[in-house]
Structure formats: structure tokens, C-alpha cells
């Protein structure tokens, strides 16, 4: 059961375009798993390297980095986002960088 959910989560995260971010809750909703934000975090931790899931584009609901400030993983996330042109101020990204997919984008690109 969880493996199927993981696949849905991974495919949803792969739809986030470069230069945009989404929250764990937003990904859960888009993957058809409302209220399962924690599952999104768990699934990203298990994502196979070969899938190239852009885990670093997923943030907390307050737009802050997903990992403790100063940790190696937070720094890795920060570097990935900066490389895509996303500015981070006080450990948060700007609202304008939040991914707002079009309905057509969801219908044609997300497969469950």
C-alpha cells in the first residue's frame, strides 16, 4: 500500500518546475492523499536516486526549509534552491516561488 502512495508522491514532486517550490501538504493534496503531509516527507526519504526526485523543492507549510537550520541537509536544500534562482530570506522562500499548477497541467501530467 505505502509503495503505491510513494510512487504517487514521487511523480507529483517531479512535476514541480525548476524555480518553484511546494509544501508537504500541497504535495499530499495533489497526490490524492489529503492530510498526509508526513507521508510525503517519509516518501521523499525513500526516493530512489535514479528517479531524480527534486526533494529540495518541497518545504514546510510556512515556506521554510524542511530541515533544521544549520544542518548539512538544510544547506544542501538551500544550495539547490539558490541554483534554481529561488531566494531564501530568514530561512524562507518568497510566496511568488510557490508552485501553482494549472488544471490542465495536473490532468495531463499527473498519473495515478
WOWOVEN-V668912 format. One record per pair of residues at least 24 apart in sequence whose C-alpha atoms are under 8 Angstrom apart, sorted by sequence separation. I is the first residue (numbers start at 1). GAP is how many residues later the second one is. D is the distance in Angstrom with one decimal. If there is no record, write none. Layout:
I|GAP|D  I|GAP|D
This chain:
56|24|6.7  57|24|7.1  56|25|7.1  65|26|6.1  64|27|5.5  65|27|6.4  64|28|4.1  63|29|5.3  64|29|6.5  62|30|7.6  63|30|5.6  9|31|6.3  63|31|7.5  63|32|7.7  10|33|7.4  6|34|7.6  9|34|7.0  10|34|7.0  24|34|6.1  9|35|7.9  22|35|6.3  23|35|5.3  24|35|6.2  21|36|4.6  22|36|5.0  23|36|4.7  24|36|6.2  25|36|7.0  6|37|5.2  10|37|7.0  20|37|6.8  21|37|5.7  22|37|6.1  23|37|5.3  24|37|6.9  6|38|7.9  14|38|8.0  16|38|8.0  21|38|6.9  23|38|5.2  14|39|5.5  13|40|6.6  14|40|6.2  23|40|7.1  6|41|7.9  13|41|6.6  16|41|7.3  11|42|7.9  13|42|7.1  10|43|6.3  13|44|7.9  13|45|7.7  19|62|7.2  19|65|5.0  18|66|6.1  19|66|6.0  20|66|7.5  19|67|5.9  21|76|6.0  22|76|5.7  20|77|4.9  21|77|4.9  22|77|5.7  19|78|6.8  20|78|5.5  21|78|5.5  20|79|5.2  17|82|7.6  16|83|6.7  15|94|7.4  15|95|7.7  12|98|6.4  11|99|7.0  11|100|7.7  8|103|7.7  8|104|6.3
